[in-house]
Amino acid sequence: MSSNSVEKRKGSAEDFASLARARQASLVGEFFAFLRHTRKWWLAPAIVLLLFVGLLVVLGGSTVAPLIYTLF
């Protein structure tokens, strides 16, 4: 094994360790990075609408339900 390949391995191990120590992106941050990278902005309103409907379903089974029903 040449010394050059050993240095490459050591460098890649250090790169891997620095990436492992780096701060992880949140789910929302990763989603927006995906939208920005792939330019699929049409997905954003669909996801927001699904989250809103899910929130209504969750709150519909709680003590907040009478307040939600008066809105509609």
QUIMO-V214069 format. One record per pair of residues at least 4 apart in sequence whose C-alpha atoms are under 7 Angstrom apart, sorted by sequence separation. I is the first residue (numbers start at 1). GAP is how many residues later the second one is. D is the distance in Angstrom with one decimal. If there is no record, write none. Layout:
BEGIN
i:gap:d
I:GAP:D
I:GAP:D
END
This chain:
BEGIN
i:gap:d
1:4:6.9
2:4:6.7
3:4:6.2
4:4:6.2
5:4:6.2
6:4:6.2
7:4:6.0
8:4:6.1
9:4:6.1
10:4:6.2
11:4:6.2
12:4:6.1
13:4:6.1
14:4:6.1
15:4:6.2
16:4:6.2
17:4:6.3
18:4:6.2
25:4:5.9
26:4:6.0
27:4:6.1
28:4:6.3
29:4:6.1
30:4:6.1
31:4:6.3
32:4:6.1
33:4:6.0
34:4:6.0
35:4:5.3
43:4:6.2
44:4:6.2
45:4:6.0
46:4:6.2
47:4:6.2
48:4:6.2
49:4:6.2
50:4:6.1
51:4:6.1
52:4:6.3
53:4:6.3
54:4:6.2
55:4:6.1
56:4:5.7
57:4:6.8
60:4:6.8
61:4:6.3
64:4:6.6
65:4:6.2
66:4:6.5
67:4:6.8
68:4:7.0
25:5:6.0
35:5:5.2
59:5:6.0
60:5:4.5
35:6:5.9
59:6:6.1
END
